[in-house]
Amino acid sequence: MMNYKELLNNLEDRFKKNKHRHENTAWNTIVDLLNEEILKTIQKMENTGGEPDFVILNNELIFVDFSKESPKGRRGLCYDKVARVNRKKFPPVSSAMEMAEEINIELLDEAMYFSLQKIEPFDLKTSSWIKTDTEVRNLKGALFGNNRYERVFVYHNGAEAYYKDRGFRGFVRLKWFLYWTVMEIKQWVPVV
């Protein structure tokens, strides 16, 4: 097993500095859910500039990219391999979907992108590819989002397009969970 001590220290520090992302959740509880495979993925998220942090979203426990701008190590990519291979001139070195697979994360979908922006605004100067439905993709398009004028926007572009300031954000699931309120105290219990 690799030594993830430095990563865990960074994650704990980020967790404690950003309580608004995960109120009523203890760091020790989260650490117990991290195995080597998840830590390896989170390390890759960290190495590519994602600044991953824990959040409960859509009844799932996840680590997600919370960097203020689209992760630096994941920019300048078209949407997927089909778009990259079919690009006639100057194809990028990779695509968002290919790199996500290498890192072992999923791209945020539109609903997740909007939900996370309610927790904390990001992509104020950059944009991020988001998971695109089959209908749009079959028409050679793809979706991306950003935050401008204190408002979240989702746009379309040809999937083969790539820009130096467009990357992608991703997440890794830890566990599904049950969530309930007891005497105004929020608690969660991991499903084993």
Backbone hydrogen bonds, N-H to C=O, Kabsch-Sander energy under -0.5 kcal/mol:
donor,donor_aa,acceptor,acceptor_aa,energy
4,Y,2,M,-0.7
8,L,4,Y,-3.0
9,N,5,K,-2.3
10,N,6,E,-2.4
11,L,7,L,-2.9
12,E,8,L,-2.6
13,D,9,N,-2.3
14,R,10,N,-2.5
15,F,11,L,-2.7
16,K,12,E,-2.5
17,K,13,D,-1.9
18,N,14,R,-1.0
19,K,16,K,-0.6
21,R,18,N,-2.1
22,H,19,K,-1.6
25,T,22,H,-1.1
29,T,26,A,-0.6
30,I,26,A,-1.3
31,V,27,W,-2.5
32,D,28,N,-1.4
33,L,30,I,-1.7
34,L,31,V,-1.4
35,N,33,L,-0.6
39,L,35,N,-2.6
40,K,36,E,-2.5
41,T,37,E,-1.8
42,I,38,I,-2.9
43,Q,39,L,-2.5
44,K,40,K,-1.7
45,M,41,T,-2.2
46,E,42,I,-2.5
47,N,43,Q,-2.9
48,T,44,K,-1.4
49,G,46,E,-1.8
50,G,45,M,-2.7
53,D,64,V,-2.1
55,V,62,I,-2.3
56,I,21,R,-0.5
57,L,55,V,-0.6
57,L,60,E,-2.2
60,E,57,L,-0.9
61,L,175,K,-2.8
62,I,55,V,-2.4
62,I,60,E,-0.6
63,F,172,V,-2.2
64,V,53,D,-2.5
65,D,170,G,-2.0
66,F,50,G,-1.3
66,F,51,E,-0.9
67,S,50,G,-1.5
73,G,48,T,-1.9
74,R,71,P,-2.0
75,R,72,K,-0.9
76,G,163,Y,-1.3
76,G,166,R,-1.5
77,L,166,R,-0.9
78,C,94,S,-1.0
79,Y,159,A,-2.9
84,R,80,D,-2.2
85,V,81,K,-3.2
86,N,82,V,-2.1
87,R,83,A,-0.6
87,R,84,R,-0.8
96,A,78,C,-2.7
97,M,79,Y,-2.5
99,M,95,S,-2.6
100,A,96,A,-2.5
101,E,97,M,-1.9
102,E,98,E,-2.0
103,I,99,M,-2.3
104,N,100,A,-1.6
105,I,100,A,-2.6
106,E,171,F,-2.2
108,L,169,R,-1.6
113,Y,109,D,-2.6
114,F,110,E,-2.2
115,S,111,A,-2.4
116,L,112,M,-2.9
117,Q,113,Y,-1.6
118,K,114,F,-1.0
118,K,115,S,-0.6
119,I,115,S,-0.8
119,I,116,L,-0.5
120,E,116,L,-2.0
123,D,68,K,-2.8
124,L,68,K,-0.6
127,S,165,D,-2.1
128,S,145,G,-2.4
129,W,167,G,-3.3
130,I,143,L,-2.4
131,K,108,L,-3.2
137,R,133,D,-2.3
138,N,134,T,-3.0
139,L,135,E,-0.6
139,L,136,V,-0.8
140,K,137,R,-2.1
141,G,136,V,-2.1
142,A,157,N,-2.1
143,L,130,I,-0.6
144,F,155,Y,-1.7
145,G,128,S,-2.6
146,N,153,F,-2.0
147,N,123,D,-2.5
148,R,151,R,-2.3
151,R,148,R,-1.2
153,F,146,N,-2.8
155,Y,144,F,-3.1
157,N,142,A,-1.9
159,A,140,K,-2.2
161,A,158,G,-2.0
166,R,163,Y,-1.6
167,G,127,S,-2.3
167,G,165,D,-0.5
169,R,129,W,-0.7
171,F,106,E,-1.7
172,V,63,F,-2.3
174,L,61,L,-3.8
175,K,61,L,-0.8
177,F,59,N,-1.2
178,L,189,V,-1.6
180,W,187,Q,-1.5
182,V,185,I,-2.0
185,I,182,V,-1.9
186,K,184,E,-0.6
187,Q,180,W,-1.8
189,V,178,L,-1.4
191,V,176,W,-1.6
192,V,190,P,-0.6
